[in-house]
Amino acid sequence: MIKNYIPMVNIENRDKRIWSKYNESLVQRAVMLIDTDVFEKWKKYLEIENSGKIGRPYEYPIEFFEFLMKIRALWNAPFRVLESFVRILSKITGKFRPLTYVAIFKRIRKIDVKNIG
């Protein structure tokens, strides 16, 4: 038997949706999908990623590209749209210089999707 099954005959009697809770759940769903912690912990992530690295240090943490990858997956955004999104974020935050879509593509392609949390 299926848990929480409500037969069609009782559909008129079931509880009405509580819109305030429903609306908040939709907002929280987006917050969970697109975590903006990367901007708050930018320097910490870069220090971890660049520790022991030989050669030119990374300017962008891998978490930033995971953030972009989630946006791409959610809204089916092409890489050129991600480039414009990064330009806008660059202006707003002042934390980094804008990237080309090719650089975004190359870094996203290196991410192991299985290990994203």
Secondary structure, DSSP 8 states (H G I E B T S, - for coil): --TT---GGGTTTS----HHHHHHHHHHHHHHHS--HHHHSHHHHHHHHHTT--SS--SS-HHHHHHHHHHHHHHT--HHHHHHHHHHHHHHH-SS----HHHHHHHHHTS-GGG--
